Amino acid sequence: MSKIWLIAQREYLTRVRKKSFVIMSLIGPLLTAALFAVPILIATLSDNGKVVAVADAGGLFTDRLPEAKDDISFTRVSADLTAAKAEFKKAKYDALLYVPKLDVTNPTGFQVFSRKGLGLSLENDIRRSVNKAIENQRLRAAGIDRAVLDNLKVDVDLQTVSLSDEGEKSSSTGISTGVAYFFGFLIYIFIFIYGVQIMRGVMEEKTNRIVEVVISSVKPFQLMMGKVLGIAGVGFTQLALWVLLSFGISSVMAGSVSPDKVVAERASRTTAVAGATTPAQKEAQKENIAAKFSQALHSADLNMPLLAACFLFYFLGGYLFYGALFGAIGSAVDSETDTQQFMMPVTMPLVLTFVVSQAVLTTNPNGQVAVWMSMIPFTSPIAMMMRLPFGGVPMWQLAVSMVLLIAGFLGTIWLAGRIYRVGILMYGKKVSYGELSKWLFYKG
């Protein structure tokens, strides 16, 4: 154990002292925030408001044009298509909608002209506006008032409650899904990042022939175990720094906004909502969405201590399980190009879990597929963390999953050690799966 500890300490200190580790630890939370914020910001900046010219030859919009929205507005041009095209080119509108003479029972012949292709969002907005106008004419012909029909529609505020033997607890499916994806994504990305580090570290020592000197003092199994544990410590250190920095950044941002000021601004905007301009209405809607999200976050009665403890366990267990396999791959090959044939079977369960999570794990977290995937060590680190935020996971399933993951780690360490002891000193030979199977049964 002392030799394993020395190797782990060396691996840990070597990586923690690197400038790249310090830089990534500091800017990691900012990059994570940018990963979610930049696409929204780009979509907001690129959405400057589209203007659609309408050539209404069929009289579909005789009474009025479709209502303008934040991202699209309509203007009327000549009903003659030739004149409308000329005006469209001259005025540089974003799109030209031509409404032919039509029968509302069988509306056909609509055309949309654009200069460089029509975006999907703009096309859908135009289609919805045309569909609504045709629906209004059909309702009018049937003697039905559109306002009465709209008043019949209801948006129910549905509160979800988890009922179990422990009692009633408030829950939020949206918040639970977000937390599940967050934990699952962290485990997924850290296994890949630090598992590949183990593989490259083993390959580097093997190609530099350093390992020939090292294994004269330690056994190959001890060397691999020390590498796995040392790099695991690096991963935990970086994760802890990211959590602390993220908490500090969020606290500063929350403290910079006074609650009284937010309430006062919200009240002033509410009183002026009737005559407010479009930007003011947009800000009021954003604050309303933020308030609903905050309320949902508080109403989602998540067992955070259990989630945190299980996350640490599955984070470490999943890393150790896959880290041993990555180390075995690194010892079996001589170059990174040779790792591809062995990487696919190892990484496929992780990718499969993420693919299945969208269709099964978050939609039916207590179904048979979810239960079995949370038991199998290859998929349990992500699958179980996908299930836990939704609640309802029996303690016996959680215990069995943890025991199987520990057993799986011990099994992969044993298998990887058998491969490691042979492959670490083998150079210049292309290794196949058949060759690896022989290494497992070599004596000595």
N, C-alpha and C positions, 0 to 999 in steps of 0.2 A: 504493500500500500504506500510505503514511503516513496518508492520509485514512481508509482503512478502519480502521486501528489507532486513530485518534482517536475515531471513532464507536463502535468496540467498547469502548474504555476508558470512554467516557461512559456507555454502556448498562450496563456492568458496575458502575461506581462508584455510579451512580444507584440501582440495585436493591440492591446489597450494603449500602448505608448506611441502608436503610429498616428501621424497627423490626420490621416484619412478617417480614423476612428473618431478622433476629437471633433473634426469638422462635421461628419455625418451625425454625430450625437447632438450637436448644437443645432444644425439646420434640419434635422429629421422631422421634428414637429411642423416646421414651416413648410417643408415639402409635402407632408401629408395633408396639411390644410390647403395648400395650393392645388393638390390633386383633385380636391372637390370644388374649390372656389374658382379656379381658372376657367374650366369649361362653362360655368354659369356666367362668369364675367365676359368671356368671349361671346357667348350667345347674346348677352345683354348689349354689348357694344356693337355687334354686327346687326342687331335688330333696330334699324333706324326708322322704321315705319314705312311700310310699302303703300304705294298709291296705285290703285287699280282703276283704269278707265272703263266705263260701261257703255257699250253701244247697244241700247235697248230697242231693237227692232220689233220685238214681240210684245212690248208693253208689260213685261214682268215687273218692272220697278217704276210703274207710272206714278204711284202714290208717293213713294219715297225710296231712296237708295238704302242698301244695308247700313246698319249702324256702324260708325267708326269705332275701332278698338285701339288699344295701345300700339299694336304692331301693323295695323292695316286700316286704310281708309279708301273710300270710293268716290269717284267723280264722274259726272255724266258728260259724254261726248256725243257727236253726231250718230244718229241711228243707222245711217248709211255706212256699210262696212268699208267701202273704199275711202270715204272721207274720214272715217274713224281711224283707219290705219295711218293716213297721212298725219292726222293730228297726234296720234300716238308716237310717231317717229319724231315729230317736231317738239312735243312737250316732254319727251323722255320719261313717260310713265313706266312703272315697273311691269305692268301687265295690262292687256286689253281683253276684256270679257265681251264677247259678242253673243247676244241673246236673239235667236231667230224667232220668226213667227211660229208659235207652238200651240199644241194642244196640251193642257195641263194633265190630261189623263194619260198621255204618252209623250213626255217631254224629251225631245232629241234635237240634235243639231247644234248644241252649245260648243263654242270654240274659245280657247284662251291663247292669246298671242304674247310672246315674250322675246327678248333680244338674245339672251344667252342661256336659255333653258330656265324652266320654272322650278323653284325650290319646293320640296315636299310640303313644308309648313304653309307656304303661300297657296299652293294648289288645294290643300285641304281647307283652308279658310275660305277660298272662293267657292269650293264645292258646297261647304256648309251654308254659305249665304244663299246660293241658288236653291239648294234643297229647302231651306226655310221659307224662301219666297214662294216656291211652288206649293209647299204645305199650306201656307196662308191662303192662297187662292183656292185650294181644294177645300179648306175649312170654311171659307166664305161661301163657296158654292153649296156646301152642305148645311149652311145656316148655323155654324158653330163659331162662337166668338173666341179668338185666340187668347185674349186676356183671361177668359173663364177657364180655358184649358190649362193655361200656365198656373193659375191659382190652385188647380187640383193637384199639381205636382208637389211632393213633400220630400224634404231632406231631413230624415230622422237622425237625431243625435243618439247613436247606439252606444251604450256603455257595456263593456264586457267585464264579466266577473268570473273568476276562477273558483269553482266550488269543489272542495276536497274534504278529506277527513280532518284536516287542520283548520277548517273554517272557510269563510268567504274572503277572497282577496281581489282587489281591483287589478285589471290587466289591460294591456294595450297591445294589440296585434302588431301595429306599425312599429312601436318602440321595440318590442321583442324581436321583430325581424331585423331591425337596424342593429341592435346589440349582437344578435346572432351572427350577422355578416361581419361585424367589426371584429369579434373574437376569432371567428373562423379565418378571416383574411390575415390577421396578425400571425396566427400559427402557420398558415400556409406560406406566407412570404418569409418568415424567419427560418422555417425548415429548409427552404430552398437556398436562402442566402448563406446560412452557416453550415448547411450540409455540403454545399459546393466548396466552402472554405476547407472543410476536412479533406475532401477529395483532392483538392489542389495542393494542400499541404503535404499529404502523403506522396503525391506524384512528384512534387518538388524535391523532397528528400530522397526519393527513389532515383530520380534522374541525376541528381547531384552526387549520388553515391554517399551521402552523409549517413544514410541508414545503416550502411555496412559497419560503420564505427559505432553507431548508437546501439545496435542489437548485440554487440559484444558485451554490453553491460546490463541490458534489460531484455526481457522477452518481447517478441512481437506483439503479443496480446496486451502486455502492460503499456507498450508504446501507443497502441491504438486507443486503449481505454483512456490514457492520459490526454491524448489529443481531443477525444470526444468531450471529456469533462472540461478541459481547459477552454475550448471554444464555446461550450455551453455557458460557462461563466461570462464570456465576452458577450454572448447574446443577452443574458439576463442583465448585465450591467447596462448595455445600450437600451434595452427595453425600460429599465428603471429610470434612466436619464430622460428618455422620451416622455414617460408618464409624468415625471416631476416638472419638466419644462412645459409640457402641454397644460398641466394643471396651473402652473404659474402664469402662462400666457392668457388662459381663459379667465383666471381670477383678476388679472390686470384689466382685461377688456370689460369684464362685468363690473368692476369697481369704477371704471371711467364713466359709466352711465348712471346718473342719479335716478333712483326709482321715482322720486317726486317729480323730477323733470319729465320723465317718460309719461307719467300719469297726466301731468298738465298739458303736454303736447298732444297726447291722445284725446283729451277732453276738448281742447280747442279745435282739433280737426274734426271731431265728431259733430260739434255744433255747427261747423261750416260745411258739412258734407254735402248739403243740398246745392250750394252754389260753388263748390270747390272745383278747381281746375283738375285736369286729368292727372298731372304729376302728384297733386295732393291726395287724390283718391287712391292712386297707386301706392303711396307711402302708407296710407291708412290700411289698405289691404295687406301690405307686408307686415305691419305691426300686428294685425289681427291673426295672420298665419303664425307669427312668432309666438303670440300669446297662447294660441291653441296648442302649439308644439310644446311649450313649457308646461301647460296644464296636463297634456298627455304624458309627459315625462314624469311628472309628480304622481299622476294617477296610476302609472304602471308600477305596481308593487313588486319590484324585482328583488330577489334575495341576493343582494350584492356581495355579502361575505361569502356565500356559497359559490357564486359565479367567479369571484376573484380567486378563491382557493382552487376550484376546479380548473380555472384557466392556467394557473401556475403549474398544476400537476400535468395537465395535458400538453402544455407548452414544453415542459421539460421532458415528459415521457415521449411525446411525438418526435422531438428533436433527437433524443438518445436512440430511439428506435430506427429512425431514418439515417441518423449520423453514422451508425455502425455500417449500414449498407453502403453509404457514400464512401466511407473509408475503405471498404472491401473493393469497391470499383476502382478507387485510386491506386490500390496496391496491385490490381490485376492488369493494369494497362501502363503503357509507357508515354502516351501523349493524350492530350485532351480530345483529339479527333477520334480516338479509339473508344472513348467513353459513351458515344451515342447509342451503340447497340445495347449497352447495359443500363443506361439512364432511363430509357423508355419504360421497361417493366417496373422500375422502382418509383418513378414519378407518376405513372398512370393512375394509381389509386388516389393520390392527392387531387389530380385534375378531375377524376371521375366524381369524387366527393363534392367538389365545387359545382360541377355540372348538375348532378342529381339534387343538390341543395335547392336550386331554383324551382325544380319541378316537384320535389317530394319533401325534403327535410323541413322547409319553412311552411309548406302548405299542409302537411300532415305529419307533424313532429313526433307523434306517438304511434304511427303506423308500423307495420311489420318491417318494411324496408328501412325506415329510420332506426328502428330498434336494432336490427341486425347490423347495420352499418356502424352504429355506435358501440357495438361489441367487438367487431373485428379490429385487431390492432392496426392494420394498414389504413383504416378509414376512421377509427374511433376518435383520434385527437380533434379532428374538425367536426365530425358528425355529432359527437356528444355535446360539443360547445354550441352547435347549431340548435340542439334540442333544449338545453337547459334554460335559456331565457323564456321559453314558452311555459315552463312549469310542467307538472304532471309526470316527471321522470321518477319512477319508483327508486327508492334507495338501494334496493337489491340489484337493479340494473346498473346503477352507477358504480356500486361496489364490484360487480362482476366485470364491468368494463375496465375499471382500474386494475384489477388483478390480472386480467388477460393482457392488458398493455404492458404491465411489468413482466409477465411471463414472455410476452413477445419480444421485449427488449433483451431479456436474458438469452432468448433463443437466437435472435439476430446477432448479438454479441458473440455467441459461441460459433455460429456459422461464419461470421465475418472474420473471427480470429483464425479459423481453419484456413480460410482463403488467404488471409493476411500473412500468415507464417510462411506460405509457399511463394505467393506472388511478390512479396516485398523484395526478394532477391533475384527475381526472374526478369531478364532484360531481352529485348529484341525478338520476342515471340508473340505472334498474334494469338490471343486467347479466345476460345469459343466457350459456349455453355457446357459442352461436353467435357472440356478441359477443366472447367471450374468444378464440375461434379466429381472429377477424379481427385482434385485437391482436397476435397472434404474428407476423403478416406485415406489420405496418406498418413503413414505412421511416423512417429517421432516428433 
